[in-house]
Amino acid sequence: MLVDDSLFMRTLLKGELNPNYFTVISEAEDGLEAIEKYKMLSPDIVLMDVTMPKVNGLEALKEIICFDQRAKVVMCSALGSQPLVIEALKAGAKDYIVKPNFGNLNNTLINLY
């Protein structure tokens, strides 16, 4: 599942994913929608932005992990400060990718799966 308030970024991320390994089953444009869709669909992996309206990515991450401790959420944000990355990892993110550095995206996701 792709979660980003930018349609452009969701489209870009979708284009970066290797179709032999990954199928995007859903998209969300904010954290609240991400939580709702996660509970309905239980996707294998979630790629989620940090800065979004309604509910930000870190809060959505915490809600998803509370619902499913085995959730595989990778934060994907232009904000890459060390304290933010550490906060996301402590909250349960499996990895943190700084946009637009998607060179290792597929390998990161394959290793999670």
C-alpha positions as CSV (number, residue, x, y, z in Angstrom):
1,M,0.0,0.0,0.0
2,L,1.3,3.5,-0.9
3,V,0.5,6.3,1.5
4,D,1.4,9.9,0.4
5,D,-0.6,13.1,0.1
6,S,1.0,13.7,-3.3
7,L,-0.5,11.9,-6.2
8,F,2.7,12.6,-8.1
9,M,4.8,10.9,-5.4
10,R,2.5,7.9,-5.3
11,T,2.8,7.6,-9.1
12,L,6.5,7.9,-8.9
13,L,6.8,5.3,-6.2
14,K,4.5,2.9,-8.1
15,G,6.8,3.3,-11.1
16,E,9.9,2.4,-9.0
17,L,8.4,-0.9,-7.8
18,N,9.4,-4.0,-9.7
19,P,6.1,-5.4,-11.0
20,N,7.6,-8.9,-10.9
21,Y,7.7,-8.7,-7.1
22,F,5.1,-6.1,-6.1
23,T,1.5,-5.2,-6.8
24,V,0.0,-2.0,-5.3
25,I,-3.3,-3.1,-3.8
26,S,-4.3,0.3,-2.4
27,E,-3.3,3.9,-2.0
28,A,-4.1,6.5,0.6
29,E,-3.6,10.2,0.7
30,D,-3.4,10.7,4.5
31,G,-2.7,8.8,7.7
32,L,-6.4,8.4,8.6
33,E,-7.2,6.8,5.3
34,A,-4.0,4.6,5.7
35,I,-5.2,3.3,9.1
36,E,-8.7,2.5,7.7
37,K,-7.4,0.8,4.6
38,Y,-4.7,-1.2,6.5
39,K,-7.4,-2.6,8.9
40,M,-9.5,-3.6,5.9
41,L,-6.8,-5.0,3.5
42,S,-3.9,-6.0,5.7
43,P,-1.3,-5.3,3.0
44,D,2.0,-7.1,3.1
45,I,4.0,-3.9,3.1
46,V,3.2,-0.2,3.5
47,L,5.3,2.7,2.1
48,M,4.2,5.8,4.0
49,D,5.1,9.5,4.0
50,V,5.6,11.3,7.2
51,T,4.1,14.8,6.5
52,M,0.4,14.4,5.6
53,P,-2.9,16.0,6.5
54,K,-5.4,14.8,9.1
55,V,-3.1,12.2,10.7
56,N,0.7,12.4,10.0
57,G,2.7,9.3,9.0
58,L,4.2,8.7,12.5
59,E,0.8,8.7,14.2
60,A,-0.6,6.4,11.5
61,L,2.4,4.1,11.9
62,K,1.8,3.9,15.7
63,E,-1.9,3.1,15.1
64,I,-1.1,0.5,12.5
65,I,1.5,-1.2,14.8
66,C,-0.9,-1.1,17.7
67,F,-3.5,-2.9,15.5
68,D,-0.9,-5.3,14.0
69,Q,2.5,-5.7,15.6
70,R,3.7,-7.6,12.6
71,A,2.9,-4.8,10.2
72,K,5.8,-4.0,7.8
73,V,5.8,-0.3,7.4
74,V,8.6,1.6,5.6
75,M,8.6,5.3,6.0
76,C,9.4,7.2,2.9
77,S,9.9,10.9,3.3
78,A,11.9,13.9,2.2
79,L,12.4,14.6,5.9
80,G,15.5,12.6,6.8
81,S,16.8,14.1,10.1
82,Q,18.3,11.6,12.4
83,P,15.9,12.2,15.3
84,L,12.9,11.7,13.0
85,V,14.4,8.5,11.5
86,I,15.1,7.2,15.0
87,E,11.6,8.1,16.2
88,A,10.0,6.2,13.3
89,L,12.2,3.1,13.8
90,K,11.4,3.1,17.6
91,A,7.7,3.4,16.7
92,G,7.9,0.2,14.6
93,A,8.9,1.2,11.1
94,K,11.0,-1.5,9.5
95,D,13.1,1.0,7.5
96,Y,13.2,4.7,6.5
97,I,13.9,5.8,2.9
98,V,14.7,9.4,2.2
99,K,13.0,10.8,-1.0
100,P,13.9,10.8,-3.8
101,N,16.7,8.2,-3.2
102,F,14.8,5.1,-4.4
103,G,17.9,3.2,-5.6
104,N,17.5,0.5,-3.0
105,L,13.7,0.6,-2.7
106,N,13.1,-2.8,-4.3
107,N,15.9,-4.6,-2.4
108,T,14.7,-3.1,0.9
109,L,11.1,-4.3,0.3
110,I,12.2,-7.7,-1.0
111,N,14.3,-8.2,2.2
112,L,11.2,-7.3,4.3
113,Y,8.9,-9.7,2.4
